[in-house]
Amino acid sequence: MPEMSYWMKLFTGWSQSLLDSLFTFSPKLLAAILIAILGLYLAKLARRYTFRLLLKVTKDEILSRFLARVLYAGVVVLTLITALSNLGVQTASIIAVLGTAGLAIALSLKDSLSNLASGIMLIVFRHFTKGDTVELNGTLGNVEEISLFHTKLTTPDNRSVILPNASIAQAKIINFTSNPTRRLEWTFSVSYESDIRRAKEVILLALQSESRLLEEPAPLVGVGSLGASGVDFIVRAWVKKEEFFAVQIAVNEAIKLALDEAAIEIPYNKLDVNLISKGTL
């Protein structure tokens, strides 16, 4: 029985020590849980209202959403560090371990991080934004989405193209819709037998019939070169960017019909063969 009494006292002492520790630790644990819950709630509120505010100020959905997400991540990290610190955890050592782990992950994911860095640059510098018509790496299309790792384009024939941001940051970017107007250019040829003054007049009249062409800058018609088969006219005019393709097609047809009605020949490649007849020796 003395042995039973010894173990009973040991168990009682251990239980009392555990209860004392729980009573001592419980407030800290409860406080840490409350800090975590409150911090996550505040992070969501900050993300939501920051996005709305930035969208109202910048009018740029992609930039606003990106900055709101960065703020959300920062608040979440700060909340977790505060909660752990309240529990008595040495956060300095945790931060050091996370830094070392982050370095190892960065080395193994350098391509993905390159896309991430490029995505941040594209969003911040805004060489193009959602809805723009651009040419990236030889691909023409409308910008549908700019994420942190890739950019999504929709081509004119309705194909979706996903481009890594790192490849875009190192390539030439052509933005066709960054300005409100665009210049159209055509080349029309007439035969050498045609009256070029009359041809120029007919082309100008055809341009005047297209109401979507801008008056300023005024349309330009002039002889660009003397080709192998005819005289080449260069025609230039300005339109609103959203009417570019429609006007390009309409003017092509209008000038062709106008030249036909004026009986001005549009030349085609010809080959003159001269036969020389020699007498029999």
Residue pairs with C-beta under 8 A, 6 or more apart in sequence:
28 86
28 87
28 88
29 87
31 86
32 83
32 84
32 86
32 87
33 83
35 79
35 82
35 83
35 86
36 79
36 80
36 83
38 79
39 75
39 76
39 78
39 79
39 80
39 82
39 83
40 76
40 79
42 75
42 79
43 72
43 75
43 76
43 79
44 72
46 68
46 71
46 72
46 75
47 68
47 69
47 71
47 72
48 68
50 64
50 67
50 68
50 71
51 64
51 65
51 68
54 60
54 63
54 64
54 67
54 68
55 61
55 64
58 64
60 126
60 129
61 130
62 123
62 129
62 130
62 145
62 146
63 123
63 124
63 126
66 120
66 123
66 148
81 91
81 94
81 95
84 91
84 94
85 91
106 113
111 166
112 149
114 166
115 148
115 149
115 150
115 164
115 165
115 166
116 148
116 149
116 165
117 166
118 164
118 165
118 166
118 168
118 169
119 146
119 147
119 148
119 149
119 150
119 151
119 165
120 148
121 169
122 128
122 146
122 151
122 165
122 168
122 169
123 146
123 148
127 173
127 175
128 134
128 143
128 146
128 173
128 175
128 178
129 143
129 146
130 143
130 144
130 145
130 146
131 142
131 143
131 177
132 142
132 143
132 175
132 176
132 177
132 178
133 140
133 141
133 142
133 143
133 175
133 176
133 177
134 140
134 141
134 142
134 143
134 153
134 173
134 174
134 175
134 176
134 177
135 173
135 174
135 176
136 151
136 153
136 163
136 168
136 171
136 173
136 174
137 163
137 167
137 168
137 171
139 153
139 155
139 161
139 163
140 155
140 156
141 153
141 154
141 155
141 156
141 159
141 161
142 153
142 154
143 151
143 152
143 153
144 152
144 153
144 154
144 160
145 151
145 152
146 152
148 165
149 164
149 165
150 162
150 163
150 164
150 165
151 162
151 163
151 165
151 168
152 160
152 161
152 162
152 163
153 160
153 161
153 163
154 160
154 161
155 161
176 182
176 241
176 244
177 241
179 241
180 240
180 241
181 214
181 238
181 239
181 240
181 241
182 238
182 239
182 240
182 241
182 244
183 236
183 237
183 238
184 236
184 237
184 238
184 239
184 244
184 247
184 248
184 251
185 234
185 235
185 236
186 234
186 235
186 236
186 248
186 251
186 252
186 255
187 224
187 232
187 233
187 234
187 235
188 203
188 232
188 233
188 235
188 255
188 259
188 266
189 227
189 229
189 230
189 231
189 232
189 233
189 266
189 267
190 196
190 199
190 230
190 231
190 233
190 259
190 264
190 265
190 266
190 267
191 229
191 230
191 231
191 264
191 265
191 266
191 267
192 230
192 231
192 267
193 265
194 231
194 264
194 265
195 264
196 223
196 231
196 233
198 262
198 264
199 231
199 233
199 259
199 262
199 264
200 221
200 222
200 233
202 255
202 258
202 259
202 262
202 264
203 221
203 233
203 235
203 255
203 258
203 259
204 219
204 221
205 258
206 251
206 254
206 255
206 257
206 258
207 213
207 219
207 221
207 235
207 237
207 251
207 254
207 255
209 254
210 247
210 250
210 251
210 254
212 239
212 240
212 243
212 246
212 247
212 250
213 219
213 237
213 238
213 239
213 247
213 251
214 237
214 238
214 239
214 240
216 238
217 238
219 235
219 236
219 237
219 238
220 234
220 235
220 236
220 237
221 233
221 234
221 235
222 233
222 234
223 231
223 232
223 233
223 234
224 232
224 233
224 234
225 232
226 232
228 269
229 267
229 268
229 269
229 270
230 266
230 267
235 251
235 255
237 247
237 251
239 247
256 266
259 266
